[in-house]
Amino acid sequence: MRKKGIALLAALLLLLLLTGCGADSVKQPEQPVEPAIDPNLSPTAAFMAALQEDEVTKVALCGGQLAAASPAQMWKALNNAATHEITESEACYDLGYSVSGCQWEVTVSVPADVLRLSCGLAENVVVVQSERLSARESCQRTAYFNDSDLYELVRCSRDGSTRIDQSAYEAFQSQVDGKLQALLAKRADDPAGYDGCVLTGFAQVWQYETGENRADWYRLDGALTMREPEKVSPVDMLALDSQMRLPIREYAVARYQGDTLLGLVFLDSTGEYHADFPEDRQWVTEMFSAVERVDLDGSKQRQETQQQEEQRKRDAMALRLMAALRPEDIYELNTAAAADVTAEQLAAALNGAAEHNISQEAALAAGYDGADRYVTFLLDQGEVYVSAGEPQNIVQVMVGLGTVYYKDAPLYALLRGR
């Protein structure tokens, strides 16, 4: 009997082990997995591989206008391209990259710096330049990558989204085609050898109407083709699209009285309106006053949306960094304007405050209007400013241009020395 009991007990223990029911088999909370970075990567490639999505906040052309690629697209491409680094010799001698000739460039806003990406006609070769990969060092770096996705985003960065309203085009085809040919004729003697002008967009973008007077505004988009793009002027070089064409944009006004079309008027190079029919100049003045408040090409709306998204990402990055802050991440800690706290105390308090994040509106409603106690320190992502004022338990943290607010008693007390 005793032997049977021992055998049963052994079987039961074996069953517990096999089914994972032992005390040690209780499932632990999943820990966030940090991306594994190849230690053999160059500093620039390692930086690209470690970028988080909320750290890529803007992709812009040289003039500051938004590029065609979104920050999310660029972040993914930079991550993936990090393992496709090549040497300068491979880029220039093996793959034919050259700084002369057609070039496409974008700047990518990232923590502590902007990355400058450029490419030419050498397929899939992208040059990445940076002056600062962290707040604690400043060093000009240039790296080369052979990556088709990143190359496509940079080369197509100036390609706009346009459409042709076929019925509108057919209604004004002779005038539109004539305008395109006139624009081409102006460049007849250009060394680039402009030889054609392609319509890429024609659609109504606005209407102004009072009484019997009406004006339908159309946007005309075209692209000038050329025989020798390498001879294009430096100014035009900065505007070439991915197909080495020079984009052009014009506006035309279809003028009506009642249902009668008076004519189609193209604005001149200074945006002036010159009709070849009798016109009510006072009405035209009122129309131009109204159009100043209109976003004809959607760029204002796109810029505003981008700025809001950019700030949201910066704030999210600030919150994420503080929640994961470690004492060893902190350097150049300055506590002169607050209690004498250590990096260990500060990191622990900021970690704990993560669950007590509040909105800026809530902080202002609680009376936060500035600080008289603060500490500063540096992270690789930039300078951090942690501050507290009179409102009880309200703390503001700024990381670069990102801002986060907490309502947290331990963090507040740490700063106030209580």
Sequence and secondary structure as in RCSB ss.txt:
>XXXX:A:sequence
MRKKGIALLAALLLLLLLTGCGADSVKQPEQPVEPAIDPNLSPTAAFMAALQEDEVTKVALCGGQLAAASPAQMW
KALNNAATHEITESEACYDLGYSVSGCQWEVTVSVPADVLRLSCGLAENVVVVQSERLSARESCQRTAYFNDSDL
YELVRCSRDGSTRIDQSAYEAFQSQVDGKLQALLAKRADDPAGYDGCVLTGFAQVWQYETGENRADWYRLDGALT
MREPEKVSPVDMLALDSQMRLPIREYAVARYQGDTLLGLVFLDSTGEYHADFPEDRQWVTEMFSAVERVDLDGSK
QRQETQQQEEQRKRDAMALRLMAALRPEDIYELNTAAAADVTAEQLAAALNGAAEHNISQEAALAAGYDGADRYV
TFLLDQGEVYVSAGEPQNIVQVMVGLGTVYYKDAPLYALLRGR
>XXXX:A:secstr
 HHHHHHHHHHHHHHHHHHT SGGGS            TTS HHHHHHHH  GGG  EEE TTS B SS HHHHH
HHHHHHGGGEE HHIIIIIS   SSS  EEEEEEETTEEEEEEE SSTTEEEEEES SBTTB   EEEEEE HHH
HHHHHTTT     B HHHHHHTHHHHHHHHHHHHHTTTT TT EEEEEEEEEEEEEEEEETTEEEEEEEEEEEEE
ES GGGS HHHHTT  TTS EEEEEEEEEEEETTEEEEEEE  TTS    SS   HHHHHHHHHHHTTS TTSHH
HHHHHHHHHHHHHHHHHHHHHHHT  GGG EEEEEEES    HHHHHHHHHHHGGGEE HHHHHHTT    SEEE
EEEETTEEEEEEE SSTTEEEEEETTEEEEEE HHHHHHHHT 
